[in-house]
Amino acid sequence: MSLILMFTISLIVVAGVLLVLSRDIFRLIVGLAVLGSAANLIVFMARARQPHPAVIEAGASQFAGGGRHPLPQRWC
């Protein structure tokens, strides 16, 4: 399944690059939007490979995977 997703994302990136390289301003804008969407898909796919959730489960005081807290400040 991940191979299919990687192939699909690579096709989206290629389409975005081809649109950005065209001389028409509308195609350039659409190409940038497509590249932005491809970047989001790459980040989501990279996050989907990690086995631990990104949030703390209800009732827990630490992450299950031993990761760092994203908000280190203590609010009093």
C-alpha positions in Angstrom: 0.0 0.0 0.0 2.8 2.5 0.8 4.4 1.8 -2.5 1.2 2.8 -4.3 1.1 6.0 -2.1 4.7 6.8 -2.9 4.1 6.4 -6.6 1.0 8.5 -6.5 2.7 11.3 -4.5 5.6 11.3 -6.9 3.2 11.7 -9.9 1.6 14.6 -8.1 5.0 16.2 -7.5 5.9 15.7 -11.2 2.6 17.3 -12.3 3.2 20.3 -10.0 6.7 20.8 -11.2 5.6 20.7 -14.9 2.9 23.2 -14.1 5.3 25.5 -12.3 7.7 25.5 -15.3 5.1 26.6 -17.8 4.9 30.2 -18.9 1.2 30.8 -18.0 0.7 32.5 -14.7 -2.5 30.6 -14.0 -0.7 27.2 -14.5 2.1 28.5 -12.2 -0.3 29.2 -9.4 -2.1 25.9 -9.8 1.3 24.1 -9.9 2.3 25.8 -6.6 -1.0 24.6 -5.1 -0.4 21.1 -6.3 3.2 21.1 -4.9 1.8 22.3 -1.6 -0.7 19.5 -1.5 2.1 17.0 -2.4 4.2 18.3 0.5 1.3 17.8 2.9 0.8 14.2 1.6 4.5 13.5 2.2 4.3 14.8 5.7 1.2 12.8 6.5 2.7 9.6 5.0 5.9 10.1 7.0 3.8 10.5 10.2 1.7 7.4 9.4 4.8 5.2 9.6 5.3 5.9 13.4 3.6 3.4 15.6 2.9 5.7 18.5 0.0 8.2 18.6 0.9 11.9 18.6 -1.3 12.7 21.6 -1.3 11.5 25.2 -4.0 8.9 26.0 -6.7 9.8 28.5 -5.5 9.3 32.1 -1.8 9.1 31.1 0.8 11.6 32.2 3.5 10.8 29.6 3.8 9.7 26.0 3.6 6.0 25.4 6.7 6.0 23.2 8.9 8.1 25.5 8.9 11.1 23.2 9.3 14.7 24.1 6.4 17.0 25.1 5.5 19.4 22.3 4.7 22.2 24.8 7.4 22.3 27.4 6.0 25.4 29.2 4.2 24.8 32.4 1.0 26.9 32.8 0.2 27.7 36.4 
